[in-house]
């Protein structure tokens, strides 16, 4: 990820959702997330320079779409920090980020809100918050990664499912270790753990991908 803009500090999830959707309506690639403080915030943009990110943010502020903001620089992301220092584990950071959403009624609809495919929104946000740019759609995420066998799964890998039968990917979660994954079942449902050994998910399982 490059330079992004962060705005808001909402205690009410609905306020973050409204801001994300207002920005989205203007063609801004925005996403909300639950900060480690427990507050909901919104980020948008992926620019090559600080100047470009700030210019976009100032334009949106003049339009009244956002208020105070700050620019997130590439060096702030876990991926860059771990690479620079040699300390930490990016896979653990990805899962830790996903855990922040547990119990949250994840209402961002990804690319297909009518059908509620917000599962790929959750995985995309977890990766982007750690400095890795993942595609929005679950099928694009599946194509982008490196194939991983079921027995070779590691924390932070993505697991994919065909919930409508066949082999067409329609759902994705982030592997959390111990045969468990974290996912957003569908719009309005809370983010939760599920087991790969569960009969439903075992039957729907298509494969896994790694991006690290």
N, C-alpha and C positions, 0 to 999 in steps of 0.2 A: 504494500500500500504506500501511496505517496502522501501528500499533504491533505488533510481533511479538516472539516469544521465541526466543532461540537457546540451544541446549544441546549438550553433548558436544564432544569433540575426539578422535576415534577414528582410529587408524592402520589399523584393520581395517574394511573396508567392511561386513562382516557385522554388526558391532556397531551401526553407524548404521542399517542396514536393520531390525534387530530393534527398535530404539527407535522408528523411524518407524512400524512396524507395530503396536507396542504402543499407541502414541498413537492411531493410526488406529482400532484396535479399541475405543477409548473415545470415538470420535466426534470426535477432534481432527484438524483439517485440517493434517497435518504433512507435511514433505518433507525428505529429506536432500540434501546437496550436497557437492561437493568444494571445500573452501576453497582460496584461493590459496597457503596454507601447505602444501597437500598432504594435510591432515587432513580427515576427514569429519565434518560437523556436521549438526545437525537444527534446523529452524525450524518454528514453528507459530503460528497466530493472525493476525488482521488486525483489530485493535481501533481504535476511535476515540479512546481515551485511554490514557495510560500506566498509570493506575490499574487499568483493566479488564484490561490485559495482565498486569500484575503479580499481580493477584488470581487469574487463571487459573493462572499459573505456580506461585504459592505453594500453591494447592490440589493441583496435580499433584505437587509436591514432598512435601507431607504424605502423599500416597497412595503415595509411594515410586516413582513412575514416572520422575521426573527428579531430578537432583542440582542442582549449581550452574547458574545461568542468568543471562543478562542480557537486557535489553529493547532491541530494535532500534527506534530512533525514526525517523519518516518522513524527517527531515533527513539521516539517514545514507545513504540510498539514492542511487545514481548519478543517477537521474532528478531528484531534488530538488537535489542538489549542482550538477549542470550547469545546471539552470534558475536557481538562485540566483546562481551565479558567472558564467554565460555562457561558461564554459570547458569544453572536453571535447566528446566526441561520443558520444551515447548508443548509437548504432548500433554503434560500435566496441566499446563496453562489453558489449553483448549478445553479440556474437560472441566477445569475449575470455572471457566467462563460459562460453559453450558449449565453448570449447576446453579448459577445465579438465577436462571429462568425457571427452575423447578417450582411448580405451583402457580406459575404466572399464566393467566389465560391469554395465550399468544394469539394476537388478532391481526397480525400483519399477513396479508394474503399472497405475498410473493407475486408471481406473474399471472396467477389464475385465481383471483379472489372468489369468483362465483363458485368454484368447486372447492375452495378452501385449501389449496395446496400450500400452506404456510410452513410445512416441514422444512423445505429448502431455504426459507428465509431464516430459520433458526440456525441452521448449520452455516449459512453464509455469514451471518452476523458474528457468530463465534470465531470464525476464521478471520474476518476483517478486523475485529477488535484486537486481534493479536498480530496484525500486520500482513496477513495473507489474503490476497484477493481471489475469492472463490466465485464462480458464476452463480446466478440466482436460481436457475431452474434445476430440479433434481436430476433430470436426464442429462443436462449439460455438465453437472457436477460428476456424474457417473462417467461420462466420456473423458473428462479432464484428468482424472486421477490415474494412478498406477494400480493395476489389479493386485489384490492381496487375498490369499487363501484364508478360509475360515479359521484354521488353526494358527495362522500367522498374524492375526489381528493384534494391533497395539492401540493403546489409548489415543484418541484423536483421529483415528481412521474413521471413514464414513461407511455406514452399512446401508444397503439399498434393497428395496422391496417392490414387488409387483402386486399391489393390493387388489387389483381388478382381474387377477389371473394372468396367465401367459408369462412373458418375460419382459414386458414393457415397464420400465421403472416409473413408479408413481409416488414413492415415499422414500424418505431418507432420515437417518438418525446418526448421532455421533457416538462411537464406541467408547465406553467408560471403563472397560476392564471387567473381569469376573463374569463374562457372558452377558453383561448388561449394556444397554445403550440408552441415550437420552434423546427424546424426540417430542415434536409437537403433533399430537394425533390428528387434529383438524381444527379449523377456526372455532374459537370459543371454548375449546377444551384446554385444560392446563398442561403445561410441559411436564413430562414425567419420565420415570425409568420404565423400561420394558426388558424382557429377557429374550435372547435369541433362541433359547430352548423352548419357549412357549410354542404350542402347536400351531397357532395362527401365524406367528412371525417365522417359524421354521419353514412352513409351507410357502410363504410369500417371499422368502429370502432369494435375492438374485445374485448378490455378490458384494464385495467391499473394495474400497479404493483408498489409497494413501497419497498424500500430497507433500510429504516430508522426505 
